[in-house]
Amino acid sequence: MSERRFFSQKALAFSFVTAMVMVGMEVSPWIALFSAGLLIWKWGVENLDWKPLSKKVTGFLSIALLVQILLQFRTFIGQEPSYTFLLGLSGLRVMDYRNERDHRFLVLLGFVLVSVKALFSLDIYWIVPSALAFAGLWYSLLPQELPHKGKVLLKVFALSVPGAVILFFAFPRVVLPWAMSRGSNTGQIGFSEELNPGNVAELAGVSTMVFRAKLSDTGIKSGENLYWRGSVLPLSRGLSWRPGALGLRSPENKKEDAQESYYEIALEPHSNTYLFVLDGTRDVQLEQGRTTALNGGVYRSTRPIMTTTVYRGTWSEGSKDTLVPDDDEYLQAPPLRGQVLEWVEQTKKRSPEIEGRLQALQDLFAKNDFTYSLSPGVYGGPNDLEAFLFYRKRGFCEHFAGAYATLARSLGIASRVVVGYQGGRYNPVGDFWRVTQRDAHAWVEIFHQGSWQRVDPTSWVAPLRLVIGAEDFFSLSEEDQKVFARNVQWRPSKDAGITLWDRAEFLMDDLNYRWTYFLVDFDRSSQQSFWQSLADMKAQLILGLLFVGVLGVLLFRSLFRTKDLVSEERVLLLEVQKWAEKRSLFQETGETPLQYLQRLAVKSPPQREVLQDIGQFIDHKAYAGTQPKTSVRDLLTQWKRAIEKSG
């Protein structure tokens, strides 16, 4: 048997590489490059006579791959370790592809790749490539000699669709324990519960989607008022801030005159339990699972968010956090030096009252020509706060928030830093907000007049960023950002109207949102409601099932007629056998099809000529391997005419 060539199997090569590319979008660059290199090497082996890798080499690489995964992730369990292992294994198995056994193993591995992609990603964008890969893998399994393989594949899919629909509506929703860890320290959305100079700017440098939010009941129309809190940081180290023990929040009594509204969020998967909520949120309910409410208006899921998760927030515009802070914690600040210490001491002397000190803080940031930038450079060392405030004066939201809160504490004002997201891009087609990494933000809360109040230093340095949103602001050149940062009336020229491209983008994003929300929201309770509604419509259900049953039988009979599923020569022989058996002319044991046709031709003179033609067709097609001059359709027509004439 000749050795098989991977890239000569076009259906397998296309579908398997497509599956690898889909998984490759979710892994570290090194494993994607490793797998791509193996594919290129295999192509060179088959087309340019490169030297193939031996089984010993690929075996050694497999062991090295496992060791690297263990060193990088400290585990083999979880989404990213499994993706990494499967992708690396796929490249190595392609390199070893030589025979039918390897062919079938690659097909099985391809099905696994497509399945794990669907397990962790619900985006509608992946439906088409997944379907193509799935179909190609099945196509490559069909025997080469089978005619009309495309039709056979369509018929198999036609039968599988009803089964898939039934499983979706009837199969119990379960949580996979092994999938509850992504396997890496950084989640897909990259959010971190620490504030270090450069962290938030690094997040805002990419446009990965974090969540979609539907705010229909809140009445909020402007992105400027959307502050999505993820965590509260009470421990100051100057420009850097760290999380602390927030404690469980005590149940609060609902005010009788409080007007509550609701919003819904579809959160993308990440490796932690963070839930992002609007300022003023009083309660959060997950579609699946439970939440924990912490002090500071922070909410956590009781288990990691590993798939797209939908939750509902209860929001009140006038809601305030009145928890009195512990002075030992919320007034703690690192030792100050140089000009920072001088400024604090002078401010204390000039402004003994809190209001005066707050105004001095605002003036410091608003009147000293600070620059808001995604690339402010590196800050570090014991004098980083002084370097930022009095020399370089260049930073991102995290620098301004960290510096403000540290100075406020040094002035005797309890403060804390809040990290999360601000704003988002509104989709008018779907009436929801799309929040991405670009919207990553940090701001400050101070305890003043009996409650925690938001103070955002970015509103003094670059208010345009808050008004038009991060996506539009960061699409400007650095020079334009600096020139227009404080001009809240300025707008990008494209704001004159929504382009056709924008409308198409909004439409696709809305379609993806609806698809994701439908899949996520259809949980166990939705299944019960669905079946209960069917039970309430007994008569309609019975009629519907009868109609579907009859339609299914007709469809099955039309799609799976025997002549469409077997070879052409077999179709002809079956037609002859069906006619002959009615006349008790059965094929004898050990009698070949050609011998059987010759015997029938002798016993049935009216059909002799067409039986001889059928015998020649089978001889050419099945035995000689040549293409007969007469088609199957013509022979079937001749056969029907011959038996009609003889009665």
Steps between C-alpha positions, in 0.01 A plus 500: 500500500641839398569761768229762544575870459323742736470797266378274216194422713341836424186458712697382802776760462257791465271398787780400738704816441181707544438333837862566601470868406184538711673354804819691420313827560472411870856397590838656564694609189777244555274197457324654199839559333616149598195339337520722191867407464414129506234549230747687280760230554249229404412689182869524417545126559217416259573759233866603525657173616604636838619244750210382719522491878536149636261348750770532766524875440123555511481284812768712666315818398179360653672450835658846477154645429356341814791629710458853362127499575566386856765771549281773351162415655593275795215272396362301208139577597321805364419680180834645398716196591262272308497734200879514504539124524243426228651749258854376552387137475315582177813638337704197608238254375490674162877453481452123565214464245572204272221240488129429549542467877658845518221632279228382735686626808531848344129504422420412862744767624338753263158428651648560846648835389167619358315382811725673754476823303121481521524412869683820597390749232136576417567775244291464186806584289635149553191318370600508133865388541394237755234365263745491208761323710244252633365424152847462354602253768193286434556526125857372537367188679279392210645229270668631187295273274165616643313705236327830581684541830377858534137386480560226754654754737204736463261217578693406815488863616128519421439212739733636768341846525174381664702298751717800584192720550339242729820469705524878537146531634494177703851416618568614860733797543810387688818673614825325409721495812822469296404813304470721806858622465652681210838378615677837489540785743363756257144471375392546143398859574830567682349684798723513809415585861815706544591850386856538377616783274449370147256213574178675400671670205610157380142374518367805316745438218290212363136482392396160637136501602432473875120506520180628343249689715133571438382801700142534378350572844766730643439805283876549454566628148854638524815291529652776713288380795585131465749392765535122519671408827695177518700530822588742780865544606559633853878449539719787377861487388507839332419452132441128559199361686413155627179317597410443862242314706169669413275279711149378428240771456213507748147489356366853459144610551327613185373855512131535428547789257797339320445461126665178385595410145653193344775429250644184351860414421644221283855462634774334298694215668802569718703312759356667811175584675479872416156641418484851357209710623375856466567745780184493709429128458310355797479134400628257234340173391680250276302292252699202626682493832517733798668829579671649803447867591805669653544841659581776256229401253706206374343174381656161438379177350543197724677318217729609216337646189610250235228547239296799394288580806181706526402683818247762604572805710256696714596867480386812683616843388507644850665200664799593719760302689487637854726244669732700727863413416762382743739794535796272565454347156346773284731778624816292471751643250865427422771743622519806275819666380626813334255730324205268571553537874545877464176533302304297759636705792427832326149390406425400859608843621311696233184289515408366844149407374426192290330703224810713452724195481273337241516818291880503528511142374281588204713804417816290514377278217293752306750787486840338458502392136479124555489279189268199470678222306490126438881497493619719788826313545625298797461618858678331788718551801438683827439838331258390228217712644718812497624428147142467375350805679775757461729400214364273229128573551406230252278207589190291447186481716674264745778753566254782569273283717787349701669836556175678594396236754845494664507880528143504635594257777805711584260795539280304743228400248402132499532372145527189288564412135238326287598305188268388225374653177348830396262566213473265204374515145124521456339272238179670380390189309497272805459773766797383707847621600810315388782534754852402392849505649543850359247618757717382793506774762594592858347769717482607865238500773528721808294481818342843530178628657401156627542292185751384241507738203659450161786726392650440156821701442480410130204740476744788568788379284320343199122543531459429128602139566198458729259682269568339161623164631831320490462357149458838332749675726782251447436492125640856494870567457694575819531861390122534453439329834718759671344796313133403543512308833344788699256612230179314584314658208733361236392190306670280238387588147336159456244596766315689228323177417508122521668346198383189318796312648395607850147374439630165377728476804213585736277242330756220526578586861129499583452165325792354694363641825154350442650165406726492805225616732260234365749218556605621845154595621343166402580333831330224698209720606449610139486135397235429760298801389527388138374150568229628733371733228487205261310294757245781532428475127417129481279503190733726305795290613345173381411648161845653470672171583286314246584757235870486580491119505335475157736763363797312646392170341453664161833675530673180605354307208589769249852555628595141568372314199726204443608604152655819636709331764664222297722486196354539151563137407331387821197716419458322168545155652244573775240606242555177306493287815172658615339412165651149485407402856133566423539223240687270741828553315732538800877546489662173599770461762844559347351643180669825393290798385612450136411130509164585652426754225601251228263238643216753515567603139463140387173449690350841406545568126300833500748647750809329353647803325468740794625232742811461286551878502466504879754218523745696284449810716578303820798333335650837396421686823561236767767280348685682222490836683407689181213738434215337299361681197138466618385677817311340788200722432476383137533134601229536765271659242568215253440240770164650601387508137608139448308365799193713413488354149515144632227579752 
